[in-house]
Amino acid sequence: MKSTAVVFDRPKQLSLQALELPEVKAGQLEVAVQYSGISTGAERMLWDGSMPALPGLAYPLVPGFETFGQVVKAHKGAKLKEGDMVFVPGANCFSGVKSLYGGAASRLVVSDDLVLPVSNQLGVDAVMLALAATAYHAVSGGGVGEPFTPPDLIIGHGVMGRLLARLTVAAGFPAPTVWESRPEVAKGAQGYDVIRPEDDPRKDYQAIYDVNGDAGVLDDLIQRIRPGGEVVLAGFYKHGLQFSYSPAFNREARIRIASEWKRADLLAVNELVNNGQLSLKGLVTHVQAFHSANAAYETAFGDVSCLKMVLDWSAHA
């Protein structure tokens, strides 16, 4: 059986290809994809060729780690059954191409240990679970230790900034301030304030979380924390990071790097969504049919009004 997949043939060039789907084996599921999200972080760097070296990184490749679909075949003994709706954080089921991260396709064969059963009511919003887990991991550390200090300042009001702010409010902590310079992106706050950096006089923040991935902002953020405060780097940085030592020394600043989400983070945010504490609404701004993938990627990476672009695979035969 064939699966139609998005393939990055080389940087800045993609195609839709019919790739052979393997047989479903023990512990595996076949998933008919309904929606797959386009990441403006890791996936953008795969698209433009700026991704730092990773094991297995080579072209051609299938991207995608934000996939929602329905189980259409389950091997005997699988934990899930046909008809279950699942979130798929990537796949590695195609030969002849690399899978980084392999989820942007009409059909996938995946391990049932990898997927997450989710509510059918989520629909297209289910693609946001990976970014929600990433935001959650920044403050939880994957559940392996004591939670970190929640943000009182967030840099950036894109999808990650919004999710981090929503999680902070949902946890009952004081609403954070969010910095955003782009007027069209500053809209849409839910229970917190969004302001321009130049309009903020504060220099006593305890925990500043940067989700923009701007390597040049570190000096400014260090000068905004109180003594003993922390700057958390929760974006993805293509360029080297550096900072002036003296201001950091005077504040005994702490700098922490937040890594990728873990399974515990995904389970936690799914529970928060299911019980109504965390909303994923209003984050998907653009949806395009899979056969318009080229235009979709151009919009996702070039239109500032596009918070999240999703490919719709539901009409695939």
N, C-alpha and C positions, 0 to 999 in steps of 0.2 A: 504494500500500500504506500502511496505517496503522500507527503505532507508539503504544503506550500510554506516556504520559510523566507524571511528577510535575510539576505546574505550581503554582508559588507565585502565586496570583492577586493577592494583596496581602499585606503583612506579617501573619503568623499565620493565614493561610488558604490551604490547598492543595486541589487537586483532581487526579484522574486524568483525563487527556484523551486522546482518540484524535487524534493529529496526523499530517498527511500526510508520508510519507517520500519524499524526492526519489529520482530515478533514480540509479543508481551510474554515475559518469562515470570518465574516465581517471584513474588514480592513486588511485581510491577503493575502499573496501570496505564491504560491509554486514555488520554485526555483530549477532548474536543475543545479547542480554545475559543472563548468568546471575545476576550479583550486582552491586549498586552500593552503595557505602558512604555513610553520612551523616556529614558532617564537623561536628564540634562547634566548629569555629573559624569559618571563612569562611561555611559554610552556615548556621550558627546565626544569624549577623548578617544574612544575606539573609532568613532566616525571620522574625526579629523586627524587621527594618527598621532595624537599627543600623549596617549596613555603611556605612563612609565612601564618599563619592562616587567612583564608578569610571566609566570610559568605557563606555557602553552599559548602565549599570545602570538598569533600569526594570522595572516589573511589567506584565503577567504574565511570568514567567521559568521556565525549566527549570534546576534546579540539578544538581550532581553531577559530580565529577571523579575518582571512584575506582571505575572500572567494569571488570568482567572478563566476557569473553564469547568467542563462537566466530565466526569468519569464515564466513558462509553464502553470500556472493557476492563475487567479486573481478573487477574489470574487467580486460580483457585488458592485459597489461603490468604489472600490479600485482606488487609484490615478494612479497606473501604469497598463500597459496592457500586455497581453501575447506577448512574443517576445522581451520585453525590457531587456537590459543587465544591471545588477546591481552588486554593491559591497555590501557584507553582512558582517557586523562586529560582527558576532556571532549569535547564535540562542538558543532558549530554547524550543524545540518542541518534545523532546523524553522523554518517561516515563521509569522508571526502572534504569536510569542512571542520574548522574548530568551533567549539561551542563556548563562546564568551558573551553572553552567559546562556544562550541556547533556547530561550523561551519565546522568541518572536516567530511563531509558526502556527499553522492551522491545527496541527495534531502533534502531540508529544507522547513519548513513552518514558515514564519516570518511575522511580522507586516510591512505593507508598509511604516510606519513612520520610521522604523529602517533602511531600505536599502537606498542606494544612486544610482540613475541612472547614468551610466557611458557610455563612448564611447565604442562601440564594437572594435574599433581599438586598444584599450589598450591590450586586450588579457591577457596573463599571467602576464604582468606588473601591472595589476590592483590590484593584491594582495599586492602591496607595499603601497597602499593608507593609511592604518592604521599607518604604521611606518612614512610615510611622515607627517601625521597629528600629530603624537607624536612629531616629530622634530619641526614642525611649532608651536605647543603649547608651546614648551620650550621658544620660543622667543616672542610669541604673548599673552600668558596667556589666550587663549580661547576667545579673543576679549572683555574681561570684563573691561579692563582698558588700560592705555597707554602701547604700546609695550615695551619690555625690551631691554636693550643694546644687540646688536647682538654679536656673538662670534668673538674675534680675535684670539683665540686659542681653538681648539677642540681636546679632548683626545679620540683617537680611530678612525680608518678608516674602521670600519665595515659598515653595511648598514645605521645605524643611523648617524654615523659620516659623511658619504657621502651625505646623504640627508640634514643634517644640513648645510654642506658646500655649497651644490648646492643652497639651499634656500637663504643663505646669499649672494651669488654671484648674484642670480636672482633678489634679492631685491635692487641691486645696491650698496651694502656696500663693503668696501674693502675686498678682498679675505682673508679668515682666514688662519692661519697656522694649520696644523693637525699633531698631534703626532701619530706615529705608529711604534712599535718596530719589528713587524713581516714583513719580506721582501715580502712575498707572498700576504699580505694584503695591503701593502703600495702602490701597483700599482693601476692605474685606476683613478687618480685625474683628475678633469675637471675644470680647471681655478683656482686652488689653489695649494699650496705646501704641500707635506707630508714629514716630517723629523723624525728622531729618537729623543727622548727626550734629550739624551746626546749630540746631535749636536746643541742644541738650547741654546744660551747664554742669551736670553731675560729674564728680570725680571720686565717688566713694562706693562704686559697685563692688559687691562681694564676688560675683561669678558672672563673667561675660562669656557667652557662647557665640563663636563665629561660625555661621553656616554658609557664608558666601564663597569661601575658598580663595579669598584675596590675600596673597602672600605679603602684600605691602602694608597691611593694616595693623600689624602686631605692636609697633611702637605706640601708636595712638591708643590702642586698647589698654596697654600696660599703664599708661598715664591716667586711665579712667578708673582703675581699681583702688580700693582702700588697702592699707598695709595688710599683707597676708592674703590678699585677694587672689583670684584664679582667673586665668584666661583659658578657655577650652576651645581647641581647634577641632571643630566638628564638620568642616567642609573637606573637600579634596583638593590638594594643592599641587599644581603642576610644576611650580618653581620653588627654589630653595627659600627657606624661611630664615630671617635674621632679625635681631633686635638690639637696641642700644642697652648696654649692660647697666649703666649708672641708674636710670629710672627704675629698672627691674630690681636692682640691688637695694635701692632706698625703700622699696615697698615689700621686699622679700616676696616677690611675685612667684606664683606657681603657674606653670604652663603644662596643660594636660592635652593629650591627643586622644580623641574618641575614635575607636576602630569600627569595623563592620558589625552589624547586628548578629546576635546569636539566636539559636532556636528559642531560648527562654524569652527573649525580647518579643519575638513574633507571637508566641503564645500569649504573652501578657497583653499586647496591644489588641489582639483579636478578642480577648476577654473584655477589655475596656470598651471595645466597639459593641460587642454583643450585649453588654449591660447598660449601654447608653451613656457611659461616662465620656467617651471620645467620639466625636463626629468626624467622618471623612468627607462630608458633604462640601461642595463648593471648591474643591481642589482640582478636579478634572475640568478644564476649560475648553478643550478641543477634542473632538472625536472624528476620525476619518476612516473610511473603509480601507481594508488592507491593500487593495489594488492601487491605492493612491499613496503608497508608502513613501515614494520619493518626495512628494509635496508635503507629506506629514512630517518628515524629518527636517525639511527646510523650515517649516513653520515652528517646530519644536525648538530649534536651535537659533532661529533668527527673528522671531516675533516676540517682543518683550511682553506682550499681553498674554502669551501662552504660558500658563503655569504648569500644566500637564497635558501632553498630547497622548491620546490613546488610539491604537489601531483596533478597529472593529473587525473581527474574524467571523462573526455570527452568521453571515450570509454565505460562507464558504460551503461549496457543495460537498 
